[in-house]
């Protein structure tokens, strides 16, 4: 999958996870941090999607294809863990369970936060490098 496709898939998954996790009541600090990072990653990915949609010369962003794909797999695993913890539950009971039962230990949640922060930083640097490249092109005209 190319950067555009991976970015869209990751945006959708970030939104889904954000909606699910932010419903956890009395969430510990690590879970709240995960929610914040998912929202920040989604915002950064929206910027990446805009750049990719408007400019096909995004070689800097294409280099992050592997990292974006790895993050997508990590967040799919997170989604699976959350879904597995409420497996067999339906409707309102499933929503209630998601609010009160967090399926991971603190250190595991922090690992996800760290991975998201890393990708977000790399994407932001890539966006800045792309902007510098465009500025350089304009200056050459």
Secondary structure, DSSP 4 states (H G I P E B T S, - for coil): --HHHHHHHHHHHHHHHHHHHTT-TT--HHHHHHHHHHHHHHHHHHHHHHHHHH-S--HHHHTTHHHHHHHHHHHHHHHHHHHHHTTT--HHHHHHHHHH---S-HHHHHHHHHHHHHHHHHHHHHHHHHHHHHHHHHHH-
